């Protein structure tokens, strides 16, 4: 029986992790087709920002409901329905003939994919050992960021050959296929297949929903994690998901495909940094020192890019990689927020923190667009405009550093594994 659970947990994880790949693809897809959307739909910079932000607003709004669904309904039903909605949204977006229809399609996509990460983390807490949580979160990050990588140069080439509308119809078909796989292969708990779990974990909270939410929200130890996630994840997602490609095109004179290659380094940094951060956290048994050092270095790199001259293009490849590698430390806040809250509310606790990053990304997408237009008239902006607008990333980095001093850690108890029949 032990060998069976050890094998099947990877089936469950693989299907859900692939759905997370689709999440990242949707998240970053608008960056490489920004010029196509502007020309086909007649968008201004502010409207393009709003279009990209529709995904993040929907994602943010859905985070606490996602936690509720993960805890009370279960990951299987929640993720299957979410991916189906994302497929419908992608199809609608591909047929958009107006700005409002494009907004609606992206809204549906955001609502659908918003449930995936929380459900994956909930699943990891019952299908894997507690000492594997951070490592598995890092592996999940790798798979997700492969989706981000596919949404850079590969998607840019696909758009060149078939157009952005056909590309999104392909994405819609894949999303619906993944929904079917989630329904057929994923199970909420090992017991549903006759397996005994590695450690006891409540399958459903026994308290009222309002009590569960209030316990997480009223816990002061939740909020430093929220602030860190807001500042770091919001900032890195804004650059990699929308403004990084235009910044490189406008200030370095690059073509879209070249700019997407540089931005790809940021996504690659996130992908490789995830498992590295997770492994280090599991080995140290602590996350606060990692968060502190990562946020300091992250802030210093942005300050160098913006204020120490205009780095050479070859340096930007390295700097963007390092920014992604350091920024993915935000994943460790999931581990901490689970520690400082009741395990029965793991989905809700993670969802509250996860909300922060997407609120941050949505607000920053719009805010940077507004700041750019305040300095210069678009659609092409000078370096001075980007320096002014991107300064908010340095400010948020300082906020992230400060938030680490409020993070409290609870000593881990040795995991007690149940005998398997």
C-alpha positions in Angstrom: 0.0 0.0 0.0 2.9 2.4 0.8 4.3 2.0 -2.7 0.9 2.6 -4.2 0.4 6.0 -2.5 4.0 6.9 -3.3 3.3 6.4 -7.0 -0.2 7.8 -7.3 0.6 11.0 -5.5 2.7 11.9 -8.5 -0.1 11.3 -10.9 -2.3 13.7 -8.8 0.5 16.3 -8.6 1.4 16.0 -12.3 -2.1 16.7 -13.6 -2.6 19.6 -11.2 0.9 21.0 -11.9 0.2 20.9 -15.6 -3.0 23.0 -15.0 -0.7 25.4 -13.2 1.4 25.6 -16.4 -1.7 26.8 -18.2 -2.3 29.4 -15.4 1.1 30.9 -16.1 0.7 30.9 -19.8 -2.5 32.9 -19.5 -0.9 35.2 -17.0 1.9 36.3 -19.3 0.3 35.9 -22.7 -0.7 39.5 -23.2 2.9 40.8 -22.9 4.1 39.5 -26.3 1.0 40.4 -28.2 0.6 43.9 -26.7 1.2 45.6 -30.0 -1.3 43.3 -31.8 -4.0 44.1 -29.2 -3.3 47.8 -29.5 -3.6 47.8 -33.3 -6.5 45.3 -33.6 -8.6 46.6 -30.7 -7.5 50.3 -30.8 -6.2 50.3 -27.2 -4.4 53.0 -25.4 -1.6 52.2 -22.9 -4.1 52.7 -20.0 -6.6 50.4 -21.7 -4.0 47.8 -22.4 -3.0 48.0 -18.7 -6.7 47.5 -17.8 -7.0 44.5 -20.1 -4.0 42.8 -18.5 -5.3 43.7 -15.1 -8.7 42.1 -15.7 -7.0 38.7 -15.2 -5.4 39.9 -11.9 -8.5 41.6 -10.6 -10.5 38.4 -11.2 -7.7 36.3 -9.7 -7.5 38.5 -6.6 -11.3 38.5 -6.0 -11.4 34.8 -6.3 -8.6 33.9 -3.8 -10.6 33.7 -0.6 -13.5 31.9 -2.4 -10.8 29.6 -3.8 -9.6 28.8 -0.3 -13.2 28.2 0.8 -13.8 25.9 -2.2 -10.5 24.0 -1.6 -11.4 23.5 2.1 -15.1 22.8 1.9 -15.7 21.4 -1.7 -12.3 19.9 -2.5 -9.6 20.5 -5.1 -10.9 18.1 -7.7 -14.2 19.7 -8.4 -12.9 23.2 -8.0 -10.0 22.9 -10.4 -11.9 21.0 -13.1 -14.6 23.7 -13.1 -12.0 26.5 -13.1 -10.1 25.1 -16.1 -13.3 24.7 -18.0 -14.2 28.4 -17.3 -10.7 29.4 -18.4 -11.2 27.6 -21.7 -14.5 29.3 -22.3 -12.8 32.7 -21.5 -10.0 32.0 -23.9 -12.4 31.2 -26.7 -14.4 34.4 -26.0 -11.2 36.5 -25.9 -10.1 35.0 -29.3 -13.3 36.2 -30.8 -13.2 39.7 -29.3 -14.2 42.5 -31.7 -14.1 45.2 -29.1 -12.3 46.3 -26.0 -15.2 45.3 -23.7 -15.5 41.8 -25.2 -11.7 41.3 -24.7 -12.1 42.5 -21.1 -14.9 40.0 -20.5 -12.8 37.1 -22.0 -9.8 37.9 -19.8 -12.1 38.2 -16.8 -13.5 34.7 -17.3 -9.9 33.4 -17.7 -8.9 35.0 -14.5 -11.8 33.7 -12.6 -11.2 30.2 -13.9 -7.4 29.9 -13.3 -7.6 31.7 -9.9 -8.6 28.5 -8.1 -5.6 26.4 -9.3 -2.7 27.3 -7.0 -4.7 27.2 -3.7 -6.0 23.8 -4.6 -2.5 22.5 -5.5 -1.2 23.6 -2.1 -4.2 22.1 -0.4 -3.5 18.8 -2.3 0.2 18.9 -1.4 -0.7 19.2 2.3 -2.6 15.9 2.2 -0.8 13.8 -0.4 2.8 14.6 0.6 4.8 14.7 3.8 4.8 18.0 5.7 8.6 18.1 5.4 8.2 18.0 1.6 5.8 21.0 1.3 8.3 23.7 0.4 10.2 21.5 -2.0 6.9 20.5 -3.7 5.9 24.1 -4.0 9.2 24.8 -5.7 8.7 21.9 -8.2 5.2 23.2 -8.9 6.7 26.6 -9.5 9.1 25.1 -12.1 6.1 23.6 -14.0 4.1 26.8 -13.8 7.0 28.9 -15.1 7.4 26.6 -18.0 4.0 28.0 -19.0 5.5 31.5 -18.5 8.4 30.6 -20.7 6.0 29.2 -23.4 4.2 32.6 -23.2 7.3 34.5 -24.3 9.3 33.7 -27.4 7.4 30.5 -28.4 4.0 32.3 -28.2 5.5 35.4 -30.0 6.5 33.1 -32.9 3.1 31.3 -32.8 1.3 34.7 -33.0 3.5 35.7 -36.0 2.5 32.5 -37.9 -1.1 32.0 -37.0 -2.2 35.3 -35.4 -3.2 35.9 -31.8 -6.8 34.9 -32.2 -6.0 31.4 -33.5 -3.3 31.1 -30.8 -5.9 31.7 -28.1 -8.2 29.1 -29.6 -5.5 26.6 -29.2 -5.1 27.6 -25.6 -8.9 27.2 -25.1 -8.8 23.7 -26.4 -5.8 22.7 -24.1 -7.6 24.3 -21.1 -10.7 22.2 -21.6 -8.7 19.1 -22.1 -6.9 19.7 -18.8 -10.3 20.2 -17.1 -11.3 16.6 -18.2 -8.0 15.2 -16.9 -8.5 16.9 -13.5 -11.9 15.4 -13.2 -10.8 11.9 -14.2 -7.5 11.5 -12.4 -7.4 13.8 -9.3 -8.7 12.8 -5.9 -9.0 15.1 -2.9 -7.5 12.7 -0.4 -5.5 9.4 -0.4 -8.4 7.8 1.5 -10.6 8.0 -1.5 -8.4 5.4 -3.2 -7.9 3.3 -0.1 -4.5 4.8 0.9 -3.6 5.9 4.4 -2.1 9.4 4.5 1.4 10.2 5.7 0.0 12.2 8.6 -3.5 13.0 9.8 -5.1 16.1 8.3 -8.7 17.2 8.4 -10.5 16.7 5.2 -13.1 19.4 5.8 -13.3 22.1 8.5 -15.8 21.5 11.2 -16.5 25.1 12.1 -18.6 27.7 10.3 -17.2 29.4 7.3 -17.4 32.8 8.9 -15.4 31.6 11.9 -12.7 30.1 9.7 -12.2 33.3 7.7 -12.3 35.5 10.8 -9.7 33.3 12.5 -7.2 33.7 9.6 -7.9 37.4 9.0 -7.7 38.3 12.7 -4.4 36.5 13.1 -1.7 39.2 13.1 0.9 36.7 11.9 -1.0 36.4 8.6 -0.3 40.0 7.5 3.5 40.2 7.2 3.2 37.4 4.7 0.4 39.2 2.9 2.6 42.4 2.6 5.7 40.5 1.4 3.6 38.7 -1.3 2.0 42.0 -2.4 5.2 43.8 -2.8 7.4 41.2 -4.4 5.0 39.0 -6.4 3.0 42.1 -7.5 6.1 43.8 -8.8 7.7 40.9 -10.6 4.5 39.9 -12.3 3.8 43.4 -13.6 7.2 43.5 -15.3 7.3 39.9 -16.6 3.6 39.8 -17.5 3.2 43.2 -19.2 5.6 46.1 -19.0 9.0 44.2 -19.3 8.7 43.7 -23.1 7.6 47.3 -23.9 10.3 48.6 -21.6 13.0 46.7 -23.4 11.6 47.5 -26.9 11.4 51.2 -26.2 14.6 51.8 -24.2 16.9 49.3 -26.0 15.4 49.4 -29.5 14.7 45.7 -29.5 12.2 43.8 -31.7 9.4 42.0 -29.8 11.0 38.6 -30.1 14.3 39.9 -28.8 12.7 41.7 -25.9 10.7 38.6 -25.0 14.0 36.6 -24.9 15.3 39.0 -22.2 12.0 38.9 -20.3 12.3 35.1 -20.5 15.3 35.2 -18.3 13.1 36.6 -15.5 10.7 33.8 -15.9 13.6 31.3 -16.0 14.9 32.8 -12.8 11.5 32.3 -11.1 11.4 28.7 -12.4 14.8 27.7 -11.1 14.6 29.8 -8.0 11.4 28.1 -6.8 12.8 24.6 -6.1 16.1 26.2 -4.8 14.2 28.3 -2.3 11.9 25.4 -1.3 14.8 23.0 -0.8 16.7 25.6 1.3 13.7 26.3 3.4 13.0 22.6 4.1 16.7 22.1 5.0 16.9 25.1 7.3 13.4 24.7 8.8 13.1 28.5 8.5 11.9 31.0 5.9 12.4 34.4 7.5 16.2 34.6 6.8 15.7 33.6 3.2 12.9 36.2 2.7 15.1 39.0 4.3 18.2 38.3 2.2 16.2 37.8 -1.0 14.2 41.0 -0.6 17.3 43.1 0.1 19.1 41.8 -3.0 15.9 42.2 -5.1 15.6 45.8 -4.1 19.2 46.5 -4.7 19.1 45.2 -8.3 16.1 47.3 -9.2 17.9 50.4 -7.7 21.0 49.5 -9.9 18.9 49.1 -13.1 17.0 52.4 -12.6 19.6 54.7 -11.0 23.1 53.5 -11.8 23.0 54.4 -15.5 21.6 52.4 -18.3 22.9 48.8 -18.0 24.3 47.1 -21.1 21.9 44.7 -22.7 24.0 41.7 -21.8 23.8 42.7 -18.2 20.0 42.9 -18.4 19.9 39.2 -19.2 21.7 38.5 -15.9 19.9 41.1 -13.9 16.4 39.9 -15.1 17.4 36.3 -14.2 18.5 37.3 -10.7 15.3 39.4 -10.2 13.2 36.3 -11.0 15.3 34.0 -8.9 15.1 36.2 -5.8 11.5 37.2 -6.3 10.2 33.7 -6.1 11.0 33.7 -2.4 7.4 34.9 -2.1 6.4 31.2 -2.3 7.8 30.7 1.1 5.2 32.9 2.7 2.7 30.0 1.9 4.7 27.8 4.2 4.8 30.3 7.0 1.1 31.3 6.8 0.2 27.6 7.1 2.3 27.3 10.2 0.8 30.3 12.0 -2.8 29.3 11.3 -5.0 26.3 12.1 -4.2 23.5 9.7 -7.9 23.0 9.0 -7.9 26.5 7.4 -4.8 25.9 5.2 -6.7 26.7 2.0 -8.2 29.9 3.3 -4.9 31.1 4.9 -3.0 30.5 1.6 -5.7 32.2 -0.3 -5.6 35.3 1.8 -1.9 35.7 1.2 -2.2 34.8 -2.5 -4.8 37.5 -2.9 -2.1 40.1 -2.2 0.1 39.3 -5.1 -2.7 39.6 -7.7 -4.1 42.8 -6.1 -0.6 44.1 -6.3 -0.2 43.1 -9.9 -3.5 44.5 -11.0 -2.9 47.8 -9.3 0.7 48.1 -10.5 -0.3 47.3 -14.1 -2.6 50.3 -14.1 -0.4 52.5 -12.0 2.7 52.1 -14.1 0.6 52.8 -17.2 -0.7 56.0 -15.6 2.7 57.1 -14.5 4.1 56.6 -18.0 1.4 58.7 -19.6 2.0 61.4 -17.0 5.6 61.8 -18.2 5.3 61.3 -21.9 2.7 60.7 -24.6 2.7 57.1 -25.9 2.7 54.6 -27.4 6.5 54.7 -27.2 7.9 56.0 -23.9 11.5 57.2 -23.2 13.9 55.9 -20.6 13.1 58.8 -18.3 9.4 57.8 -18.2 10.2 54.2 -17.3 12.6 55.2 -14.6 9.9 57.4 -13.1 7.2 54.7 -13.3 9.4 51.7 -12.3 10.6 53.6 -9.1 7.5 52.1 -7.4 9.2 48.7 -7.7 12.1 50.0 -5.5 9.7 51.4 -2.9 7.8 48.1 -2.8 11.1 46.3 -2.3 11.8 48.3 0.7 8.3 47.5 2.0 9.0 43.8 1.6 12.3 44.0 3.5 10.4 45.8 6.4 7.7 43.1 6.4 10.1 40.3 7.1 10.7 41.7 10.6 7.1 40.9 11.4 7.2 37.3 10.3 7.1 34.8 13.2 8.1 31.2 12.8 6.9 28.1 14.8 9.4 25.3 15.4 8.5 22.3 13.3 7.6 19.1 15.1 9.0 15.8 13.7 6.5 14.4 11.3 4.8 11.2 12.5 4.2 8.9 9.6 1.4 6.4 9.9 2.1 2.8 9.3 0.8 1.6 5.9 -1.1 -1.6 5.4 
